[in-house]
Amino acid sequence: MDQGLIAYGPACELQQKLVQARKARAIPDVLLFCEHPHVVTLGRNGIREHLRAGEGSLEEMRVEFHSSDRGGDITYHGPGQIVSYPILDLAEHRRDVAWYVQQLEEVMLRATADFGVAAKRVKGCHGVWVETPAGDEKLGALGVHLSRWVTSHGFAYNVSTDLRYFDLIVPCGIADKRVTSLERALGRAVPMDQVRDRLVEGFASVFAREIRRCGGEELAEILRSAAPNADHVGSMMA
């Protein structure tokens, strides 16, 4: 489900509603997509000193700051970046956090390959990376949260992101690595909906789920009226 441009706070609130509904088995797995206005988020194990900008600079640039209960360190979200928040019950997949993180990486790797770019994993670093003459540059970052094996948060994939905003932070706490975007790697513009479609296809393949498109109004109605203990095995709403 594509939420379009949504502020970070309301996006987290929506995730929590979906998590509670998923725990109650009132909904199937849900795959949220969105973009955020400029925001810096700090994961639960993040280091505040990895924020290079002061509060005044963030306000001047109209960049919000939020602490988050996701894993990982510090990151930036903004227009031109596809953020995906999967709400999955891993009890119906595999109860293994490391496996889940690898699957999210695989989704991004497959989507990137569809555009002719060879992304890769880097040992000791989560996310997906592109090899450049200047060294490995990060294309997609991730940070997740699990509660009773139901997931929230997810990954951020740079399509046409203004990479200058990453100068506000030490991205993911890795000082000697740069960040890139799909458009930078390709040297041309890429429609966001095309990238989103590739990511949806990747989820369907990697998690072996049938994807059903769902609009915001439909999801709101499902949250209001869905009965617990429904049979949702093998399905996912996006």
N, C-alpha and C positions, 0 to 999 in steps of 0.2 A: 504494500500500500504506500503510495507516494503522498507524503504530507506537504510537499512543496517547501517553501521557506518558513521555518518555524523556530522561535526562540528556544534556547537550550532548556530553560526551566520548564515550560509547558511540555516539551518533548519528553523530559524525564517523568513528569506527572502522568503523561499518557502511558509510558512504559510501565509504570507501577500499576496502573489499572489493568493493563493487559497481563502483567505477571500474576496478579491475584486471580484474574479470570482463568488463566492457564493452569494455575495450581488447582483450581476448583474443577478443572476439565470442562469449563463452560465454553471454551473456544479451542480451535486447533492451534497449531504453531502459526505464528504471525511473523511476517517479514516487513518491517517498516523501512521506508526510505525517506530521506529529507535532506534539505540544506539548512544550515544555520546562519543567521547573521554573525558578524565577527565576534568570536568568543574564544577565550583561553580556558581550558579545563585542567584541573590538577587531580590525578588519580589518588586513590587512598594511600598508596605507598610513594607518592610523588614527593619531590624535594622543592620547597617553595623558592629556594635560591635559583632554581632553573628558570624562573620568571625573570627575564632581563629588564623588562620595562617596569617603571614605577606606576603607582596608581594614577598619578596625574597624566602620564603619557597614555595609559589605556583609556582614560576618560576623554582625552583630547582626540584620540583616534576612534572613539566610539566602539571600543572593544570591551565586552563584558568579561568578568572573571568568575568562575564557579569552581568550587570543590566538588568532587564526584566520588561515588562509591565504586567506580570501576577500577580494574587493575591498571597497571602501567603508570607512567610518570606524567609529564605535562605535554599537552598538545594544543593545536590551534584548529578551529573549525571556521569555515567561512563560505561565502558564495563560490560556486564553481567546484565545490567538493561534495561528492556523494557520501552521505553518512547512512549506514545501515544498522538498524537495531533489530536483530532477530530475537523473538520471544519464543524459545524452543524448550520443550520438556525433554531433557537429555535421557530421561528414563525410557523414552521411546526411541532413542537413537543409541547412545553409548555413554555410560556414566564415567567419563574420562575428560578432564579439563584440557589436558595437553592435546588429546585427540581433537577436541572441539576447536581449539585455537588453530591447529594445523588445517582443519577443514575450512575455516574462514580464510586462511591464507590461500588455500587451494582455489576457492571461489575467485579470489582476486587474480591469482595467477592465470586461471583459465580465461577470465574476461580480458586480461591484458594481452594474452596470446592471440585472441580473436582479432585484435587490432594490429597484429604483426610485431608486437614488442615482446622480447624475451625477458620477462621479469623472473626473479628468483628469490629464494630464502637466503638469509645470511646467518651463519652459525652464531648462536649466542644473542641474536637480535630478532625480536618478533616483527611481523609485518612482511611486506613484499618490497623488493628492491630492484633497481635498474642499474646495470653496470655502465659507467660512462668513463671518458678519458680522465675525468677529475676524481674517479673513485665511485664506489657504490652510493647511490642516492635513493632515498626512501620514497616510494610511490604510494603505499598504503599502510596506515597504522591501525593498530587494534588495541582494545582494552575491554575486558568483559567482567560481568558480575554474575554470580550464580546464587540462587536461593532455593533450597530443596530441589536442586537440579534443574530449575527453570532459569533460563538465561535472560540477561538484559545487557544494554550497551552493545558494543559490536566493533565495527571498523569504519574508518574514514578513508576514502579513495580520492586522490587528487586528479581531477579532470582538467579544469581550467583555473585552478586556484591561484590567487595572487600570492606568490611564494614569498613576497617581501614581508608578509605578516609573520612568517616563521622566525624572522629576526628578533621578534619580541621574546622568544623563549629559546631554551636549549631543547630542540625537538626530541621528545621521548627520553630526555636526559642523556643523549649521546652527542657530545660536544664536537666530535671530529667528523660527523656525517651530515651531508646536505639533504634537502628535500627536493623532490621533483614532481612533475605532473605528467599526465598522459599526453597532453598537447605539447609540452616541451619535448618529451621523448619522441613524438611523431613529427614535430615541426609543422603541425597544422591543427586547425580547429576540429573539435569532435563534438557532435551534438550530445547533450547530457542524456537524452532519452535513449540513444543508442547504447551508451555505456550501461545505463540502468538495466536495459533489456538483457544485455550480456551477463550482468551480475545475477539477474533473476534466473536465467538459464543455467548459470553455474550452480546456484543453490539447488535447483531442481535435480541436477545431475549428481552433485556431491552428496547431498543429503537424501537422495532417492525419494523425493516427495513430488506429488502432483501439485502444481501451483494453480491457485484460483485467484484471479484479480479481484480486488475488493476496494471500493471507494470509501472515503471517510464517513459519509452518512450511513452506509451499510454497516460499517464496523461499529459505529456508535449504537446502532439499533441492536446489533448482535450482543454488545456489552450490556445493554439494558434488559434483553429478553432471553438470552441463551440459558438453557437449563444445564445444571451440573451433570457430570458423568455421561455426557454425550460421547458417541463413538466418533473420534476424529483421527484415529490412527491412519497414518499414510497421507495426510493432507496438510496443506499449508496455505495460508492466505497471504497475499502480497498486494 
